[in-house]
């Protein structure tokens, strides 16, 4: 073999040996003192405050939308008009029933007028029978006249008195019944008027119209929303948190928010509300936060991420998380050592006991 070939052969062997030596050398690191922030990750979406779905109290056909998407509205502003002839007919019928009940109660109809005429006649009859009875009674006390005449006068008197009392009671009872009918008819009429007004759907808050879900001529039911209205200036951050992390959260915790619409900015927010019910489909809990200093321009539906800070400590001993074995051990040049861990983030974890800054750690084989 020539000297040139021999030299090339030796160079290749040296290069392969060097590669093997580098591959066999285990990565090492020393623990470091640093600041560590532990946070809970959450997906985030922006929504207007007080956002609500608008429903109609009655069904019908949409006559027309009275506003457009993006319009600012006040509380009580008409949003849309619904057509339905049934409530109008009910209102007219209730109005007629109220009018009839009032006429009966006020005495202009024959119901009370007839009773009043009967009472007048009964009073006259009672008055005459009373005069005849007491006259006959005085005569009978003077032993003038017959016992039969006295008994007849007495019977006529008592019958007249009873008849007058019965008519008076009937009149009072009928008047009370008519009064009750007036009240019922008035309630029915007012209810019918309310139902008619319900066909003009109004805003419940001061805010902005974000969505109109029906077009003119479409059927409107009480079971489906017809619009969406919310605050025009105040926005909230809705975050979905995994169920394994929800117990770590509390009100007032600071949150770092990044939005896809503002890729180079991080916004601070504060946790305001934690919903206690889990969504069974996504296995997540909903958490609301508010911006400490919101962006100037926000739209409903802007998506992003949130990191809710649950703990923050300075000058603590940390190691890379991939140097940890089974959650509580590390490999050192002197063998495996058991450690106690604390805070952690995506990359590093706090070591409370077991090793020091001078401990050389070997990276476990993957």
C-alpha positions as CSV (number, residue, x, y, z in Angstrom):
1,X,0.0,0.0,0.0
2,X,1.3,3.4,-0.9
3,X,2.1,6.1,1.7
4,X,-0.7,8.2,0.3
5,X,-3.3,5.5,0.7
6,X,-2.0,4.7,4.2
7,X,-2.3,8.3,5.3
8,X,-5.9,8.5,4.0
9,X,-6.7,5.3,5.9
10,X,-5.4,6.7,9.1
11,X,-7.2,10.0,8.7
12,X,-10.5,8.1,8.2
13,X,-9.9,6.0,11.3
14,X,-9.1,9.0,13.4
15,X,-12.3,10.8,12.2
16,X,-14.5,7.8,13.0
17,X,-12.9,7.4,16.4
18,X,-13.5,11.1,17.1
19,X,-17.2,10.8,16.1
20,X,-17.6,7.7,18.3
21,X,-16.0,9.5,21.2
22,X,-18.2,12.5,20.8
23,X,-21.3,10.3,20.6
24,X,-20.3,8.4,23.7
25,X,-19.7,11.6,25.7
26,X,-22.8,12.3,28.0
27,X,-24.2,15.8,28.2
28,X,-23.6,17.5,31.5
29,X,-25.0,20.6,33.3
30,X,-24.8,22.3,36.6
31,X,-27.8,23.6,38.5
32,X,-28.3,27.4,38.3
33,X,-29.9,30.1,40.5
34,X,-32.5,31.9,38.6
35,X,-36.0,33.4,38.7
36,X,-38.8,31.0,37.9
37,X,-42.4,31.7,37.0
38,X,-45.0,28.9,37.0
39,X,-48.1,29.5,34.9
40,X,-51.2,27.6,33.6
41,X,-51.7,27.6,29.9
42,X,-55.1,28.5,28.4
43,X,-56.5,29.1,25.0
44,X,-58.1,32.6,24.9
45,X,-60.8,34.4,22.8
46,X,-62.0,38.0,23.1
47,X,-65.7,38.8,23.7
48,X,-67.6,42.0,24.4
49,X,-68.7,42.4,28.0
50,X,-72.4,41.7,28.6
51,X,-72.7,39.9,25.3
52,X,-76.1,38.3,25.1
53,X,-78.3,36.5,22.5
54,X,-81.5,38.3,21.7
55,X,-84.7,36.1,21.7
56,X,-88.3,37.1,20.8
57,X,-91.0,36.6,23.4
58,X,-93.4,35.5,20.7
59,X,-93.2,33.7,17.3
60,X,-94.1,35.2,13.9
61,X,-92.5,36.5,10.8
62,X,-89.7,39.0,10.7
63,X,-91.1,42.2,9.2
64,X,-87.8,44.1,9.2
65,X,-84.6,44.7,11.1
66,X,-84.7,48.2,12.6
67,X,-80.9,48.4,13.0
68,X,-77.8,47.2,11.2
69,X,-74.8,45.2,12.5
70,X,-72.3,47.6,14.1
71,X,-74.9,50.1,15.1
72,X,-74.7,51.6,18.6
73,X,-77.9,51.2,20.6
74,X,-79.3,52.4,23.9
75,X,-81.3,50.4,26.4
76,X,-84.8,50.1,25.0
77,X,-83.8,50.8,21.4
78,X,-86.1,48.8,18.9
79,X,-84.1,46.2,17.2
80,X,-86.6,44.4,14.9
81,X,-90.3,44.1,14.2
82,X,-92.2,40.8,14.1
83,X,-95.6,40.3,12.3
84,X,-98.3,38.1,13.8
85,X,-102.0,38.9,13.5
86,X,-103.1,36.7,16.4
87,X,-102.0,39.0,19.2
88,X,-103.8,42.0,17.5
89,X,-107.0,40.0,17.3
90,X,-106.6,38.9,21.0
91,X,-106.1,42.6,21.9
92,X,-109.3,43.7,20.2
93,X,-111.3,40.9,21.8
94,X,-109.9,41.7,25.2
95,X,-110.8,45.4,24.6
96,X,-114.4,44.5,23.8
97,X,-114.7,42.2,26.8
98,X,-113.4,45.0,29.0
99,X,-115.9,47.5,27.6
100,X,-118.8,45.1,28.2
101,X,-117.7,44.4,31.7
102,X,-117.4,48.1,32.5
103,X,-120.8,48.8,31.1
104,X,-122.3,46.0,33.2
105,X,-120.5,47.2,36.3
106,X,-121.4,50.9,35.8
107,X,-125.1,50.0,35.7
108,X,-125.7,51.2,32.1
109,X,-126.5,47.7,31.1
110,X,-129.6,45.7,32.1
111,X,-127.9,43.5,34.6
112,X,-127.7,46.0,37.5
113,X,-130.4,48.3,36.2
114,X,-133.0,45.5,36.4
115,X,-131.9,44.6,39.9
116,X,-132.1,48.3,41.0
117,X,-135.7,48.5,39.6
118,X,-136.7,45.3,41.5
119,X,-135.2,46.7,44.7
120,X,-137.2,49.9,44.3
121,X,-140.4,48.0,43.8
122,X,-139.6,45.8,46.8
123,X,-138.9,48.8,48.9
124,X,-142.3,50.3,48.1
125,X,-144.0,46.9,48.8
126,X,-142.1,46.6,52.0
127,X,-143.0,50.1,53.0
128,X,-146.8,49.5,52.4
129,X,-146.8,46.1,54.1
130,X,-144.9,47.7,57.0
131,X,-147.5,50.4,57.4
132,X,-150.4,47.9,57.2
133,X,-148.7,45.5,59.6
134,X,-148.0,48.1,62.4
135,X,-151.5,49.6,62.0
136,X,-153.1,46.1,62.3
137,X,-150.8,45.4,65.2
138,X,-151.9,48.5,67.1
139,X,-155.6,47.5,66.5
140,X,-154.9,44.0,67.6
141,X,-153.3,45.3,70.8
142,X,-156.6,47.2,71.4
143,X,-158.5,44.0,70.7
144,X,-159.8,45.5,67.5
145,X,-160.1,43.3,64.4
146,X,-159.5,39.6,63.9
147,X,-156.5,37.4,64.5
148,X,-156.6,36.3,60.8
149,X,-156.2,39.9,59.6
150,X,-153.2,40.4,62.0
151,X,-151.5,37.2,60.9
152,X,-152.0,38.1,57.2
153,X,-150.5,41.5,57.6
154,X,-147.6,40.1,59.6
155,X,-146.9,37.5,56.9
156,X,-147.0,40.0,54.1
157,X,-144.7,42.3,56.1
158,X,-142.1,39.5,56.7
159,X,-142.3,38.3,53.1
160,X,-141.7,41.8,51.8
161,X,-138.8,42.3,54.2
162,X,-137.2,39.0,53.2
163,X,-137.7,39.7,49.5
164,X,-136.0,43.1,49.9
165,X,-133.1,41.6,51.8
166,X,-132.6,38.9,49.1
167,X,-132.7,41.5,46.3
168,X,-130.2,43.7,48.1
169,X,-127.9,40.7,48.6
170,X,-128.3,39.7,45.0
171,X,-127.5,43.2,43.9
172,X,-124.3,43.4,46.1
173,X,-123.2,39.9,45.0
174,X,-123.8,40.7,41.3
175,X,-122.0,44.1,41.6
176,X,-119.0,42.4,43.2
177,X,-119.0,39.7,40.4
178,X,-119.2,42.4,37.8
179,X,-116.4,44.3,39.5
180,X,-114.2,41.2,39.4
181,X,-115.0,40.7,35.8
182,X,-113.9,44.2,35.0
183,X,-110.6,43.6,36.8
184,X,-110.1,40.3,34.9
185,X,-111.0,41.9,31.6
186,X,-108.6,44.8,32.3
187,X,-105.8,42.3,33.1
188,X,-106.5,40.3,30.0
189,X,-106.5,43.5,27.9
190,X,-103.2,44.8,29.4
191,X,-101.6,41.3,28.9
192,X,-102.8,41.4,25.3
193,X,-101.2,44.8,24.8
194,X,-97.9,43.6,26.3
195,X,-97.9,40.7,23.9
196,X,-98.5,43.1,21.0
197,X,-95.5,45.2,22.2
198,X,-93.4,42.1,22.4
199,X,-93.5,42.0,18.6
200,X,-91.1,44.9,18.7
201,X,-87.9,43.5,20.2
202,X,-85.8,46.0,22.0
203,X,-82.2,46.1,23.4
204,X,-81.7,45.3,27.1
205,X,-78.4,47.3,27.4
206,X,-76.4,50.2,26.0
207,X,-74.0,48.7,23.5
208,X,-73.5,47.5,19.9
209,X,-75.3,45.2,17.6
210,X,-72.8,42.5,16.7
211,X,-75.0,40.1,14.8
212,X,-78.4,39.9,13.1
213,X,-79.4,36.3,12.5
214,X,-82.7,36.7,10.6
215,X,-83.7,38.4,7.3
216,X,-87.0,40.0,6.4
217,X,-89.7,37.3,5.8
218,X,-88.0,34.6,7.8
219,X,-89.9,32.7,10.5
220,X,-89.0,33.7,14.1
221,X,-89.5,31.4,17.0
222,X,-89.0,31.8,20.7
223,X,-86.5,28.9,20.8
224,X,-83.7,30.4,18.6
225,X,-81.8,33.7,18.9
226,X,-82.4,36.5,16.4
227,X,-79.5,38.9,17.2
228,X,-76.5,39.4,19.5
229,X,-75.8,42.6,21.4
230,X,-72.9,43.5,23.8
231,X,-70.8,46.2,25.1
232,X,-69.1,48.5,22.5
233,X,-66.2,49.5,24.7
234,X,-65.5,46.9,27.4
235,X,-64.1,43.5,26.3
236,X,-63.4,40.4,28.4
237,X,-61.0,37.5,27.8
238,X,-62.6,34.0,27.9
239,X,-60.0,31.3,28.5
240,X,-60.4,27.5,28.5
241,X,-58.3,25.8,31.2
242,X,-57.7,22.0,31.5
243,X,-59.3,20.3,34.4
244,X,-56.0,19.2,35.9
245,X,-55.0,22.9,36.3
246,X,-58.2,24.5,37.4
247,X,-57.5,23.9,41.2
248,X,-54.4,26.1,40.9
249,X,-56.3,29.2,39.9
250,X,-57.8,31.9,42.0
251,X,-59.3,35.4,41.5
252,X,-56.9,38.2,41.0
253,X,-54.1,36.2,39.5
254,X,-52.1,38.0,36.8
255,X,-52.3,36.7,33.2
256,X,-50.0,37.1,30.2
257,X,-52.1,37.4,27.0
258,X,-50.9,37.1,23.4
259,X,-53.2,37.6,20.5
260,X,-52.8,36.5,16.9
261,X,-53.8,40.0,15.8
262,X,-50.9,41.5,17.8
263,X,-48.1,38.9,17.4
264,X,-45.3,41.0,18.9
265,X,-47.1,42.2,22.0
266,X,-47.9,40.7,25.4
267,X,-50.9,42.2,27.4
268,X,-51.4,41.9,31.1
269,X,-54.8,40.9,32.4
270,X,-56.4,39.9,35.7
271,X,-58.6,36.8,36.5
272,X,-62.1,38.1,37.3
273,X,-64.3,35.0,37.2
274,X,-63.9,31.2,37.4
275,X,-66.9,29.2,36.2
276,X,-67.5,26.2,38.5
277,X,-69.0,23.9,35.8
278,X,-66.8,21.8,33.5
279,X,-67.6,21.4,29.9
280,X,-67.9,17.6,29.5
281,X,-67.1,17.7,25.8
282,X,-63.8,19.6,26.0
283,X,-63.0,18.6,29.6
284,X,-62.2,22.3,30.3
285,X,-63.3,25.0,32.6
286,X,-64.0,28.6,31.5
287,X,-62.1,31.5,33.2
288,X,-62.7,35.2,32.5
289,X,-60.1,37.9,32.7
290,X,-60.0,41.6,32.0
291,X,-57.2,43.6,30.4
292,X,-55.1,45.9,32.6
293,X,-54.4,48.0,29.6
294,X,-56.4,46.8,26.6
295,X,-55.4,47.3,22.9
296,X,-57.0,50.3,21.2
297,X,-58.8,48.1,18.7
298,X,-60.5,44.8,19.6
299,X,-63.1,42.7,17.8
300,X,-65.2,39.8,19.1
301,X,-63.6,36.4,18.3
302,X,-60.0,37.5,18.3
303,X,-58.0,34.4,19.4
304,X,-54.8,34.0,21.3
305,X,-53.2,32.3,24.3
306,X,-53.1,33.0,28.0
307,X,-50.6,32.1,30.7
308,X,-52.1,32.5,34.1
309,X,-49.3,33.1,36.6
310,X,-49.8,30.9,39.7
311,X,-46.4,31.4,41.4
312,X,-43.2,33.4,40.9
313,X,-39.9,33.1,42.9
314,X,-36.5,34.7,42.6
315,X,-33.0,33.3,43.2
316,X,-34.0,29.6,43.4
317,X,-32.0,26.5,42.3
318,X,-33.3,25.2,39.0
319,X,-32.3,22.5,36.4
320,X,-33.6,21.7,32.9
321,X,-36.7,19.5,33.2
322,X,-35.2,16.9,30.8
323,X,-32.6,16.1,33.4
324,X,-35.2,14.9,35.9
325,X,-35.8,11.1,36.2
326,X,-39.3,9.9,37.2
327,X,-40.1,13.2,38.7
328,X,-37.9,13.0,41.8
329,X,-34.4,11.8,40.8
330,X,-31.3,13.1,38.9
331,X,-28.2,11.4,37.7
332,X,-24.9,12.8,38.9
333,X,-21.3,11.8,38.4
334,X,-21.5,10.0,41.8
335,X,-24.7,8.1,40.9
336,X,-28.5,8.7,41.1
337,X,-29.7,11.2,43.8
338,X,-33.2,11.8,45.0
339,X,-34.4,15.4,45.0
340,X,-37.4,17.5,46.1
341,X,-38.9,19.6,43.4
342,X,-41.0,22.9,43.5
343,X,-42.1,25.3,40.9
344,X,-41.7,24.5,37.2
345,X,-42.4,26.0,33.8
346,X,-42.1,24.6,30.3
347,X,-38.2,24.3,30.4
348,X,-37.0,24.3,34.0
349,X,-37.9,23.0,37.4
350,X,-37.0,24.2,41.0
351,X,-34.9,21.8,43.1
352,X,-35.5,22.4,46.8
353,X,-33.3,19.7,48.4
354,X,-30.9,16.9,47.2
355,X,-28.3,18.8,45.1
356,X,-26.4,22.1,45.0
357,X,-25.0,24.5,42.4
358,X,-21.7,22.4,42.5
359,X,-23.4,19.1,41.7
360,X,-22.6,18.0,38.2
361,X,-25.7,16.5,36.5
362,X,-25.6,14.0,33.6
363,X,-28.4,14.0,31.1
364,X,-30.4,10.8,31.2
365,X,-30.3,8.6,28.1
366,X,-33.5,9.0,26.1
